Amino acid sequence: MSERVVVDPITRIEGHLRIEAQMNGNKIESAYSSGTSVRGIEVIMRGRDPRDAWAFVQRICGVCTLVHGMASVRAVEDALQYEIPANAQLIRNLMIAAQYVHDHVMHFYHLHALDWVDVVSALEADPKATSELAQSLSNWPKSSPGYFADMKKKLKTFVDAGQLGIFAKAYWGHPAYKLPPEANLMAVAHYIEALEWQRDVAKLHAIFGGKNPHPMLLVGGTPNPIDLDSDSAVNAKKLSQVQAIIEKMRSFVDQVYVPDTVAVAGFYKDWFYRGEGLGNFMVYGDFPSADSGADMRDTSSWWIPSGVILDRNLNEIHDVDLRDPSHVQEFISHSWYDYSVGKDQGLHPWEGETNLDYEGRGGPATPYKQLNVDDGYTWLKAPRWKGKAVEVGPLARVLLLYAKGDEATQALVDSTLSKLELDKRALFSTLGRTAARTLETKLIADKMQSWMDSLMANIKAGETRTFNERQWEPSSWPSEARGVGFMEAPRGGLAHYIVIKDEKIDNYQAVVPSTWNAGPRDSQNQAGAYEAALQDEHELHDPQQPVEILRTIHSFDPCLACAVHLTDAEGEEMLQVKVR
């Protein structure tokens, strides 16, 4: 039997993910993605007031708190046909955009960059040459020889003391690393700068949502009123702070993040031809129009459009209807779940079931026991669009914007490919995903200014309303209502489905980006996006140090559910899970 390479856990992600790769020599013949932690939030939601759902579902993830809450309020608003004021839509767009910029920068420097950057090699760098390299890429002020000399000294102190901390236990010295020492030192410096930067830019959520993480949200609008003269509302000072944050975001993205991505990619051009994967891409759409009375069900005016690209064909865009059971279904034939209709039947999320089926099916693997890939091997379901496996995320969005003729996207993509001497085919790859995430960040950071300008124009015109005053008392609700709240989270299409009966949540299902990408094979044995991307016919240099697997998996920015908490009505803990 050929060897199976196991990476468990995949580090530098949110949550718990195991990858097993069946090898044929040094090539991956087939790959299997296993989410090793059950989520179960859907079960917790049953019987609750739908207006409170956002506060619970934000706890699905410690990273993506805003987007789960936003999808949830949109689901309730969709079910009850709630109109959103223009200012609230603009503020929501700004908050979602800030999540993108913050999240993408953090992913590149703190989660993904170490797949390409050899931290220990930076100790060999010449600070003067590093300064020359940095200044050739941009006019970022922190680029002097003295600055990089101090950074090198700080790094050497960590290494000499054996205190690499977050840089420890990586594949330093692996022959797959290609950056010169100076590029490594520059990247390490920007890694540390990004830590300070993210602390400041996260304040935008606190200004509009009261706190971060888990900002406050509200069905029907946004929770903080606008009053330029009030100390407790969104006032002139706070709006000035938001403007400064937007400028700080754009400065770092333009002068550090984008140049670093292009510089690193230039040394790894072979990775624009690895990790291609499915070739099918789906986008739900996001950033709705702020026109008063805009129909949230009509995505034609949204900045990021919806659609599906099949077989890398950018000349034909297929429609997405998340309400249509023929468009979206979740399958569990290789998951640790059971359906009342049988394991090979897909269910639309409004009819979705969360029935754990762990015992008797082999259960999770251990370091000494491989996944039973012929049966269930993950806590993730396998969502499909019209029966097809699709990839979601930044690459899907950039491809769709490009295909739909967005001028800013086309100009940015074309100029970047030209700098790297690549054609559009290079986008369908591991580094294509990474580059698309960077380019998307610039596009969104630039777009934030237009939303901020529109918000300020409304306020100057005397329009400060941020909440739909029409009160939806439960007694006025229909006996049953169904809604779907969808958006583009940083990692891809996110949808929350809600069924309301007799004023309470009867069913709740969240179909998250990493379910689309990290999900397992379905009843037709179609691989998920992670699995397909790893099966690329290229060799691993050393199966015992599979940095190549990490590069491709991290290019998706995995976000697996990290925990489940059960409490009774009084808030007392009901269950503890202990590992023996």
C-alpha angles and dihedrals in degrees: 000000000000119000122270115213113214124198109186122188105019101215131210092045135096111261135357123314132166123194123195119188121194105215132215100192104308094334125094107243096180134353133207127203118206126187101205101193124070116227106195097170088134090067092050092054098059115112096014130124106269091222089065096048096097093062092055100041093051084072091065085091138016092213105039097045099134097048096052090050092047093049089050097053089046089053092054092043090051092050093049097033096238118180117224122217117240094245092052090052091051092048091048090050090051092049093048091046091050089053089054096049094044094044097046094049091048091049094052098047104030104030110022109023093073088066087067104023121076103210096191091051088062088075088072093055125118106230092211092053089045090054091050091050093049093047091050089059101046146336094258105154097225095073107100123128089243092054093053091043089057091047091051091050091051092050092048090053090056093048096045090050092049088240103127089140109173090014093057129111098021128131095266111174092024109151089233089074110094108169117114115242092258093057089048092052091048091051093048090051091051090046089060093042090053090059091061093040094055092053091060100042092050087071091081089074090049092053096051098027104032096243146012132257104034097019118198116265134182136208104241100025140329126319103229115075122220115241116150093202100044124096092207099048135062096287137174093277093052092047088052088052090052090053091051091049092052090051091049091050093050093046094054093043094049099041103033117012100045095042092046092051093051092045094050093043090055090067095048105045091141087069089066084073100046133078095026097154129170103352089216118110133186133193126185094194132236149193099069123212114271093218111134111262094011113169109243090204091062107077095176092099095045115114094230104048127215126242149108128255116202127199092356091292106151091179096072126050120191123209124251121213110180091188094058114092089209090060103047128030134151121223128201106183089121098030133091092251137093132215126207088229093054135274098274096052119093122223131208108235093248086063092035123139131205103201112154113224106180108129119082095017100088094263124215120343125246130211087270099040125061126220116273093235094177089066132021115333107161146039089230123094123222111243117195136191108222087336094307128118110235138183121234131192142069095330091052091050095047091047092050094047088049093048092047091055102252101171098209091051094047093049094048095045094046094048092048093049089048092053090052093042092237135132128227092269087073090069091072094074148076094277089038088065091047093048092045090054090053095047091046089053091057092046092051095043089053091047091055091071093060091052091048091049091051091049092051091047090053092049093049088051090056097256107132102147114132101165136057102241092202102112116221103207111192090238088066095051121104115257088249131019134169128203142170123206113197137174143148108269116194090265096045146277113359124187132179116197121200134186114194120197126174092351094305136092108268097175134006127183129175117199103193132193095252089053089060093044104032098035121121133244117299132223088283090053092246110160121235122243097268092046094048093047092055092052093075103132093242122125128248109232091219120004088202090061102035100181087152091066091051092050094056096040092047090050086072092049095228118222111184123178108270108197149354122221123192123193134168125236091279093052095252118146113255103182140031124190114207128188114219 
